[in-house]
Amino acid sequence: SIGIDINTNEYGTAPVYNKETYETNVENCFIAGVIAAGNDANTIFIENGKYHGGIITQSILSKKQTPLES
């Protein structure tokens, strides 16, 4: 399949992503904020969504870095 996987739940639809890193099934594609909640907009607010960026940054930085070839 092409694109981010979507699950259907009791609230409608929501993107599939790793709850610890916010990375989707598409490598190096992350989601944050209310997008992570899908149609259930009552689960992610400014108060808890503001931490997603830091978590995503740490996930990116923790991936093995390979030097650029010249």
KOLSE-261162 format. One record per residue: residue number from 1; chain; x, y, z of N, C-alpha, C, O, CB in turn. Coordinates in steps of 0.2 Angstrom, whole numbers, plus 5000, padded with zeros to 4 digits. Each point is the difference from the previous one (the first is absolute). Glycine has a CB too. Example, Ala and Ser with C-alpha at 12.3 -4.5 7.8 and 13.67 -1.06 7.14 Angstrom:
% residues 2
<atom num="1" cadena="A" n_xx="5066" n_yy="4972" n_zz="5039" ca_xx="4996" ca_yy="5006" ca_zz="5000" c_xx="5004" c_yy="5006" c_zz="5000" o_xx="5005" o_yy="4999" o_zz="5003" cb_xx="4986" cb_yy="4995" cb_zz="5003"/>
<atom num="2" cadena="A" n_xx="5007" n_yy="5011" n_zz="4990" ca_xx="5004" ca_yy="5006" ca_zz="5001" c_xx="4996" c_yy="5005" c_zz="5003" o_xx="5003" o_yy="5006" o_zz="5001" cb_xx="5003" cb_yy="4991" cb_zz="4989"/>
***
This chain:
% residues 70
<atom num="1" cadena="A" n_xx="5004" n_yy="4994" n_zz="5000" ca_xx="4996" ca_yy="5006" ca_zz="5000" c_xx="5004" c_yy="5006" c_zz="5000" o_xx="5006" o_yy="5000" o_zz="5002" cb_xx="4985" cb_yy="4994" cb_zz="5004"/>
<atom num="2" cadena="A" n_xx="5006" n_yy="5012" n_zz="4992" ca_xx="5004" ca_yy="5006" ca_zz="5000" c_xx="4997" c_yy="5005" c_zz="5005" o_xx="4994" o_yy="5000" o_zz="5001" cb_xx="5009" cb_yy="4998" cb_zz="4987"/>
<atom num="3" cadena="A" n_xx="5001" n_yy="5005" n_zz="5016" ca_xx="4998" ca_yy="5005" ca_zz="5005" c_xx="4999" c_yy="4997" c_zz="5007" o_xx="5002" o_yy="4994" o_zz="5001" cb_xx="4992" cb_yy="5011" cb_zz="4990"/>
<atom num="4" cadena="A" n_xx="5004" n_yy="4999" n_zz="5013" ca_xx="4999" ca_yy="4998" ca_zz="5007" c_xx="4994" c_yy="4996" c_zz="5001" o_xx="4995" o_yy="5001" o_zz="4998" cb_xx="5011" cb_yy="5010" cb_zz="5006"/>
<atom num="5" cadena="A" n_xx="4995" n_yy="4983" n_zz="5000" ca_xx="4995" ca_yy="4996" ca_zz="5001" c_xx="4995" c_yy="5003" c_zz="5005" o_xx="5002" o_yy="5005" o_zz="5004" cb_xx="5005" cb_yy="4985" cb_zz="4995"/>
<atom num="6" cadena="A" n_xx="4986" n_yy="5009" n_zz="5000" ca_xx="4995" ca_yy="5003" ca_zz="5004" c_xx="4996" c_yy="4994" c_zz="5003" o_xx="4998" o_yy="4995" o_zz="4997" cb_xx="5001" cb_yy="5015" cb_zz="4995"/>
<atom num="7" cadena="A" n_xx="4999" n_yy="4991" n_zz="5015" ca_xx="4996" ca_yy="4995" ca_zz="5003" c_xx="4993" c_yy="5003" c_zz="5001" o_xx="4999" o_yy="5006" o_zz="5001" cb_xx="5011" cb_yy="4989" cb_zz="5005"/>
<atom num="8" cadena="A" n_xx="4985" n_yy="5001" n_zz="4994" ca_xx="4994" ca_yy="5002" ca_zz="5002" c_xx="4998" c_yy="4998" c_zz="5007" o_xx="5002" o_yy="4994" o_zz="5002" cb_xx="4994" cb_yy="5004" cb_zz="4986"/>
<atom num="9" cadena="A" n_xx="5001" n_yy="5007" n_zz="5016" ca_xx="4999" ca_yy="4998" ca_zz="5007" c_xx="4993" c_yy="5003" c_zz="5001" o_xx="4996" o_yy="5002" o_zz="4996" cb_xx="5016" cb_yy="4998" cb_zz="5007"/>
<atom num="10" cadena="A" n_xx="4986" n_yy="5000" n_zz="5003" ca_xx="4993" ca_yy="5002" ca_zz="5002" c_xx="4999" c_yy="5007" c_zz="4999" o_xx="4994" o_yy="5002" o_zz="5000" cb_xx="5006" cb_yy="4990" cb_zz="5009"/>
<atom num="11" cadena="A" n_xx="5005" n_yy="5012" n_zz="4990" ca_xx="4999" ca_yy="5007" ca_zz="4999" c_xx="5001" c_yy="5002" c_zz="4992" o_xx="4998" o_yy="5006" o_zz="4998" cb_xx="5006" cb_yy="4996" cb_zz="5014"/>
<atom num="12" cadena="A" n_xx="4998" n_yy="4994" n_zz="4984" ca_xx="5001" ca_yy="5001" ca_zz="4993" c_xx="5006" c_yy="4997" c_zz="4998" o_xx="5001" o_yy="4994" o_zz="5000" cb_xx="4992" cb_yy="5016" cb_zz="5001"/>
<atom num="13" cadena="A" n_xx="5012" n_yy="4994" n_zz="4997" ca_xx="5006" ca_yy="4998" ca_zz="4997" c_xx="5006" c_yy="5003" c_zz="5004" o_xx="4999" o_yy="5006" o_zz="5003" cb_xx="4996" cb_yy="4992" cb_zz="4986"/>
<atom num="14" cadena="A" n_xx="5011" n_yy="4999" n_zz="5011" ca_xx="5006" ca_yy="5003" ca_zz="5003" c_xx="5006" c_yy="4997" c_zz="4997" o_xx="5000" o_yy="4994" o_zz="4998" cb_xx="4994" cb_yy="5008" cb_zz="5013"/>
<atom num="15" cadena="A" n_xx="5011" n_yy="5002" n_zz="4988" ca_xx="5006" ca_yy="4997" ca_zz="4997" c_xx="5003" c_yy="4995" c_zz="5004" o_xx="5000" o_yy="5001" o_zz="5006" cb_xx="5002" cb_yy="5010" cb_zz="4988"/>
<atom num="16" cadena="A" n_xx="5002" n_yy="4985" n_zz="5003" ca_xx="5004" ca_yy="4995" ca_zz="5004" c_xx="5007" c_yy="5002" c_zz="5001" o_xx="5003" o_yy="5002" o_zz="4995" cb_xx="4990" cb_yy="4989" cb_zz="5000"/>
<atom num="17" cadena="A" n_xx="5009" n_yy="5009" n_zz="5011" ca_xx="5007" ca_yy="5003" ca_zz="5002" c_xx="5002" c_yy="4997" c_zz="5006" o_xx="4996" o_yy="4997" o_zz="5004" cb_xx="5002" cb_yy="5013" cb_zz="4990"/>
<atom num="18" cadena="A" n_xx="5009" n_yy="4990" n_zz="5007" ca_xx="5003" ca_yy="4997" ca_zz="5006" c_xx="4999" c_yy="5005" c_zz="5006" o_xx="5002" o_yy="5006" o_zz="4999" cb_xx="5007" cb_yy="4988" cb_zz="4994"/>
<atom num="19" cadena="A" n_xx="4987" n_yy="5004" n_zz="5012" ca_xx="4998" ca_yy="5004" ca_zz="5005" c_xx="5006" c_yy="5003" c_zz="5004" o_xx="5000" o_yy="5005" o_zz="5004" cb_xx="4990" cb_yy="4989" cb_zz="4997"/>
<atom num="20" cadena="A" n_xx="5016" n_yy="5003" n_zz="4999" ca_xx="5006" ca_yy="5002" ca_zz="5003" c_xx="5004" c_yy="5005" c_zz="4996" o_xx="5004" o_yy="5005" o_zz="5003" cb_xx="4997" cb_yy="4985" cb_zz="5003"/>
<atom num="21" cadena="A" n_xx="4999" n_yy="5010" n_zz="4987" ca_xx="5004" ca_yy="5004" ca_zz="4996" c_xx="4996" c_yy="5005" c_zz="4996" o_xx="5003" o_yy="5005" o_zz="4997" cb_xx="5006" cb_yy="4986" cb_zz="5003"/>
<atom num="22" cadena="A" n_xx="4985" n_yy="5007" n_zz="4999" ca_xx="4995" ca_yy="5004" ca_zz="4995" c_xx="5002" c_yy="4999" c_zz="4993" o_xx="4998" o_yy="5004" o_zz="4996" cb_xx="5000" cb_yy="5004" cb_zz="5013"/>
<atom num="23" cadena="A" n_xx="5006" n_yy="4987" n_zz="4989" ca_xx="5002" ca_yy="4998" ca_zz="4993" c_xx="4994" c_yy="4996" c_zz="4998" o_xx="4998" o_yy="4995" o_zz="5003" cb_xx="5015" cb_yy="5006" cb_zz="4999"/>
<atom num="24" cadena="A" n_xx="4985" n_yy="5000" n_zz="4992" ca_xx="4995" ca_yy="4996" ca_zz="4996" c_xx="5003" c_yy="4994" c_zz="4997" o_xx="5006" o_yy="4999" o_zz="5000" cb_xx="4987" cb_yy="5012" cb_zz="4998"/>
<atom num="25" cadena="A" n_xx="5003" n_yy="4986" n_zz="4998" ca_xx="5003" ca_yy="4994" ca_zz="4997" c_xx="5004" c_yy="5002" c_zz="4994" o_xx="5004" o_yy="4996" o_zz="4997" cb_xx="4986" cb_yy="4998" cb_zz="5006"/>
<atom num="26" cadena="A" n_xx="5010" n_yy="5012" n_zz="4995" ca_xx="5004" ca_yy="5003" ca_zz="4995" c_xx="5007" c_yy="5002" c_zz="5003" o_xx="4999" o_yy="5005" o_zz="5004" cb_xx="4991" cb_yy="4999" cb_zz="4989"/>
<atom num="27" cadena="A" n_xx="5015" n_yy="4993" n_zz="5006" ca_xx="5006" ca_yy="5002" ca_zz="5003" c_xx="5002" c_yy="5007" c_zz="5000" o_xx="5000" o_yy="5003" o_zz="4995" cb_xx="5004" cb_yy="4986" cb_zz="5002"/>
<atom num="28" cadena="A" n_xx="4998" n_yy="5014" n_zz="5009" ca_xx="5002" ca_yy="5007" ca_zz="5001" c_xx="4994" c_yy="5005" c_zz="4999" o_xx="5001" o_yy="5006" o_zz="4998" cb_xx="5010" cb_yy="4991" cb_zz="4998"/>
<atom num="29" cadena="A" n_xx="4983" n_yy="5000" n_zz="5004" ca_xx="4994" ca_yy="5005" ca_zz="4999" c_xx="4997" c_yy="4999" c_zz="5007" o_xx="4997" o_yy="4995" o_zz="5002" cb_xx="5001" cb_yy="5003" cb_zz="4986"/>
<atom num="30" cadena="A" n_xx="5001" n_yy="5008" n_zz="5016" ca_xx="4998" ca_yy="5001" ca_zz="5006" c_xx="4993" c_yy="5004" c_zz="5000" o_xx="4999" o_yy="5004" o_zz="4996" cb_xx="5013" cb_yy="4995" cb_zz="5009"/>
<atom num="31" cadena="A" n_xx="4984" n_yy="5000" n_zz="5000" ca_xx="4994" ca_yy="5004" ca_zz="5001" c_xx="5000" c_yy="5003" c_zz="5007" o_xx="5003" o_yy="4997" o_zz="5005" cb_xx="4991" cb_yy="4996" cb_zz="4987"/>
<atom num="32" cadena="A" n_xx="5003" n_yy="5012" n_zz="5009" ca_xx="5000" ca_yy="5003" ca_zz="5007" c_xx="4993" c_yy="5004" c_zz="5000" o_xx="4997" o_yy="5002" o_zz="4996" cb_xx="5016" cb_yy="4999" cb_zz="5005"/>
<atom num="33" cadena="A" n_xx="4986" n_yy="5001" n_zz="5006" ca_xx="4994" ca_yy="5004" ca_zz="5001" c_xx="4994" c_yy="4997" c_zz="4999" o_xx="4999" o_yy="4993" o_zz="5000" cb_xx="5007" cb_yy="5017" cb_zz="4997"/>
<atom num="34" cadena="A" n_xx="4989" n_yy="4993" n_zz="5001" ca_xx="4993" ca_yy="4998" ca_zz="4999" c_xx="5000" c_yy="4995" c_zz="4994" o_xx="4995" o_yy="4996" o_zz="5000" cb_xx="5000" cb_yy="5014" cb_zz="5005"/>
<atom num="35" cadena="A" n_xx="5009" n_yy="4990" n_zz="4991" ca_xx="5000" ca_yy="4995" ca_zz="4994" c_xx="5001" c_yy="4993" c_zz="5003" o_xx="4997" o_yy="4995" o_zz="4997" cb_xx="5008" cb_yy="5014" cb_zz="4995"/>
<atom num="36" cadena="A" n_xx="4999" n_yy="4990" n_zz="5013" ca_xx="5001" ca_yy="4993" ca_zz="5003" c_xx="4993" c_yy="4998" c_zz="5003" o_xx="4999" o_yy="4994" o_zz="5001" cb_xx="5013" cb_yy="5009" cb_zz="5002"/>
<atom num="37" cadena="A" n_xx="4983" n_yy="5001" n_zz="4999" ca_xx="4994" ca_yy="4998" ca_zz="5003" c_xx="4995" c_yy="4997" c_zz="4995" o_xx="4995" o_yy="4997" o_zz="5001" cb_xx="5007" cb_yy="5011" cb_zz="5008"/>
<atom num="38" cadena="A" n_xx="4999" n_yy="4994" n_zz="4984" ca_xx="4995" ca_yy="4998" ca_zz="4995" c_xx="4994" c_yy="5004" c_zz="5001" o_xx="5000" o_yy="5006" o_zz="5002" cb_xx="5005" cb_yy="4983" cb_zz="4997"/>
<atom num="39" cadena="A" n_xx="4989" n_yy="5007" n_zz="5001" ca_xx="4994" ca_yy="5003" ca_zz="5001" c_xx="4998" c_yy="5001" c_zz="5007" o_xx="4995" o_yy="5004" o_zz="5002" cb_xx="5002" cb_yy="4991" cb_zz="4988"/>
<atom num="40" cadena="A" n_xx="5007" n_yy="5003" n_zz="5015" ca_xx="4998" ca_yy="5000" ca_zz="5007" c_xx="5004" c_yy="5007" c_zz="5003" o_xx="5005" o_yy="4999" o_zz="5003" cb_xx="4993" cb_yy="4988" cb_zz="4998"/>
<atom num="41" cadena="A" n_xx="5000" n_yy="5018" n_zz="4997" ca_xx="5003" ca_yy="5007" ca_zz="5002" c_xx="5000" c_yy="5001" c_zz="5007" o_xx="5003" o_yy="5005" o_zz="5003" cb_xx="4993" cb_yy="4999" cb_zz="4986"/>
<atom num="42" cadena="A" n_xx="5001" n_yy="4992" n_zz="5015" ca_xx="5000" ca_yy="5001" ca_zz="5008" c_xx="5005" c_yy="4997" c_zz="5003" o_xx="4999" o_yy="4999" o_zz="5007" cb_xx="4989" cb_yy="5002" cb_zz="4992"/>
<atom num="43" cadena="A" n_xx="5017" n_yy="4996" n_zz="4998" ca_xx="5006" ca_yy="4997" ca_zz="5004" c_xx="5006" c_yy="5003" c_zz="5000" o_xx="5004" o_yy="4999" o_zz="5004" cb_xx="4991" cb_yy="4991" cb_zz="4992"/>
<atom num="44" cadena="A" n_xx="5006" n_yy="5015" n_zz="4999" ca_xx="5007" ca_yy="5004" ca_zz="5000" c_xx="4998" c_yy="5007" c_zz="4999" o_xx="4996" o_yy="5002" o_zz="4996" cb_xx="5010" cb_yy="4989" cb_zz="4998"/>
<atom num="45" cadena="A" n_xx="4997" n_yy="5013" n_zz="5011" ca_xx="4999" ca_yy="5007" ca_zz="5001" c_xx="5006" c_yy="5003" c_zz="5000" o_xx="5006" o_yy="4997" o_zz="5000" cb_xx="4984" cb_yy="5001" cb_zz="5007"/>
<atom num="46" cadena="A" n_xx="5010" n_yy="5009" n_zz="4993" ca_xx="5007" ca_yy="5004" ca_zz="5001" c_xx="5004" c_yy="4997" c_zz="5006" o_xx="5006" o_yy="5000" o_zz="4999" cb_xx="4988" cb_yy="5010" cb_zz="4995"/>
<atom num="47" cadena="A" n_xx="5003" n_yy="4989" n_zz="5011" ca_xx="5003" ca_yy="4998" ca_zz="5006" c_xx="5004" c_yy="4994" c_zz="4999" o_xx="5006" o_yy="4999" o_zz="5003" cb_xx="4985" cb_yy="5006" cb_zz="5004"/>
<atom num="48" cadena="A" n_xx="5007" n_yy="4990" n_zz="4990" ca_xx="5004" ca_yy="4994" ca_zz="4999" c_xx="5003" c_yy="4999" c_zz="4993" o_xx="5005" o_yy="4996" o_zz="4999" cb_xx="4988" cb_yy="4999" cb_zz="5009"/>
<atom num="49" cadena="A" n_xx="5004" n_yy="5008" n_zz="4987" ca_xx="5003" ca_yy="5000" ca_zz="4993" c_xx="5006" c_yy="5004" c_zz="4999" o_xx="5004" o_yy="4998" o_zz="4996" cb_xx="4985" cb_yy="5001" cb_zz="5000"/>
<atom num="50" cadena="A" n_xx="5013" n_yy="5006" n_zz="5009" ca_xx="5006" ca_yy="5004" ca_zz="4999" c_xx="5006" c_yy="4996" c_zz="5001" o_xx="5005" o_yy="5002" o_zz="4999" cb_xx="4988" cb_yy="5007" cb_zz="5005"/>
<atom num="51" cadena="A" n_xx="5006" n_yy="4985" n_zz="4999" ca_xx="5006" ca_yy="4995" ca_zz="5001" c_xx="5002" c_yy="4996" c_zz="4995" o_xx="5006" o_yy="4997" o_zz="4999" cb_xx="4991" cb_yy="5003" cb_zz="5013"/>
<atom num="52" cadena="A" n_xx="4999" n_yy="5000" n_zz="4983" ca_xx="5001" ca_yy="4995" ca_zz="4994" c_xx="5006" c_yy="5002" c_zz="4996" o_xx="5004" o_yy="4996" o_zz="4998" cb_xx="4984" cb_yy="5002" cb_zz="5001"/>
<atom num="53" cadena="A" n_xx="5014" n_yy="5009" n_zz="5000" ca_xx="5006" ca_yy="5002" ca_zz="4997" c_xx="5006" c_yy="4997" c_zz="5003" o_xx="5005" o_yy="4998" o_zz="4996" cb_xx="4989" cb_yy="5012" cb_zz="5000"/>
<atom num="54" cadena="A" n_xx="5007" n_yy="4991" n_zz="5010" ca_xx="5006" ca_yy="4998" ca_zz="5004" c_xx="5001" c_yy="4992" c_zz="4999" o_xx="5005" o_yy="4998" o_zz="4999" cb_xx="4993" cb_yy="5012" cb_zz="5009"/>
<atom num="55" cadena="A" n_xx="4996" n_yy="4986" n_zz="4993" ca_xx="5001" ca_yy="4993" ca_zz="4999" c_xx="5002" c_yy="4998" c_zz="4993" o_xx="5004" o_yy="4996" o_zz="4999" cb_xx="4987" cb_yy="5003" cb_zz="5010"/>
<atom num="56" cadena="A" n_xx="5006" n_yy="5005" n_zz="4986" ca_xx="5002" ca_yy="4998" ca_zz="4993" c_xx="5007" c_yy="5002" c_zz="4999" o_xx="5004" o_yy="4996" o_zz="4997" cb_xx="4984" cb_yy="5006" cb_zz="4999"/>
<atom num="57" cadena="A" n_xx="5014" n_yy="5004" n_zz="5007" ca_xx="5007" ca_yy="5002" ca_zz="4999" c_xx="5005" c_yy="4995" c_zz="5003" o_xx="5005" o_yy="4998" o_zz="4997" cb_xx="4992" cb_yy="5014" cb_zz="5003"/>
<atom num="58" cadena="A" n_xx="5002" n_yy="4985" n_zz="5006" ca_xx="5004" ca_yy="4995" ca_zz="5003" c_xx="5000" c_yy="4994" c_zz="4996" o_xx="5005" o_yy="4996" o_zz="4999" cb_xx="4992" cb_yy="5009" cb_zz="5012"/>
<atom num="59" cadena="A" n_xx="4997" n_yy="4993" n_zz="4986" ca_xx="5000" ca_yy="4994" ca_zz="4996" c_xx="5004" c_yy="5001" c_zz="4994" o_xx="5004" o_yy="4995" o_zz="4998" cb_xx="4985" cb_yy="5003" cb_zz="5006"/>
<atom num="60" cadena="A" n_xx="5011" n_yy="5007" n_zz="4992" ca_xx="5004" ca_yy="5002" ca_zz="4994" c_xx="5008" c_yy="5000" c_zz="5002" o_xx="5004" o_yy="4996" o_zz="4997" cb_xx="4986" cb_yy="5010" cb_zz="4998"/>
<atom num="61" cadena="A" n_xx="5011" n_yy="4997" n_zz="5011" ca_xx="5007" ca_yy="5000" ca_zz="5002" c_xx="5003" c_yy="4993" c_zz="5002" o_xx="5006" o_yy="4999" o_zz="5000" cb_xx="4992" cb_yy="5013" cb_zz="5004"/>
<atom num="62" cadena="A" n_xx="4998" n_yy="4984" n_zz="4998" ca_xx="5002" ca_yy="4993" ca_zz="5003" c_xx="5001" c_yy="4996" c_zz="4994" o_xx="5003" o_yy="4994" o_zz="5001" cb_xx="4991" cb_yy="5008" cb_zz="5010"/>
<atom num="63" cadena="A" n_xx="5003" n_yy="4999" n_zz="4983" ca_xx="5002" ca_yy="4996" ca_zz="4995" c_xx="5007" c_yy="5000" c_zz="4998" o_xx="5003" o_yy="5005" o_zz="5000" cb_xx="4985" cb_yy="4996" cb_zz="4996"/>
<atom num="64" cadena="A" n_xx="5014" n_yy="4993" n_zz="5001" ca_xx="5007" ca_yy="5000" ca_zz="4998" c_xx="5002" c_yy="5005" c_zz="4995" o_xx="4996" o_yy="5000" o_zz="4995" cb_xx="5004" cb_yy="4988" cb_zz="5008"/>
<atom num="65" cadena="A" n_xx="5005" n_yy="5016" n_zz="4998" ca_xx="5002" ca_yy="5005" ca_zz="4995" c_xx="5005" c_yy="4997" c_zz="4996" o_xx="5005" o_yy="4998" o_zz="5003" cb_xx="4992" cb_yy="5012" cb_zz="5005"/>
<atom num="66" cadena="A" n_xx="5002" n_yy="4991" n_zz="4985" ca_xx="5006" ca_yy="4997" ca_zz="4996" c_xx="5003" c_yy="5007" c_zz="4997" o_xx="4996" o_yy="5004" o_zz="4998" cb_xx="4998" cb_yy="4984" cb_zz="5000"/>
<atom num="67" cadena="A" n_xx="5013" n_yy="5012" n_zz="5001" ca_xx="5003" ca_yy="5005" ca_zz="4997" c_xx="4998" c_yy="5001" c_zz="4993" o_xx="4999" o_yy="4995" o_zz="4996" cb_xx="5010" cb_yy="5004" cb_zz="5012"/>
<atom num="68" cadena="A" n_xx="4991" n_yy="5007" n_zz="4989" ca_xx="4999" ca_yy="5001" ca_zz="4993" c_xx="5006" c_yy="4998" c_zz="4996" o_xx="5005" o_yy="5002" o_zz="5002" cb_xx="4987" cb_yy="5008" cb_zz="5001"/>
<atom num="69" cadena="A" n_xx="5007" n_yy="4987" n_zz="4992" ca_xx="5005" ca_yy="4998" ca_zz="4996" c_xx="5002" c_yy="5006" c_zz="4995" o_xx="4996" o_yy="5003" o_zz="4998" cb_xx="5001" cb_yy="4985" cb_zz="5002"/>
<atom num="70" cadena="A" n_xx="5010" n_yy="5013" n_zz="4999" ca_xx="5002" ca_yy="5006" ca_zz="4996" c_xx="5001" c_yy="4997" c_zz="4993" o_xx="5002" o_yy="5004" o_zz="4995" cb_xx="5003" cb_yy="5002" cb_zz="5014"/>
***
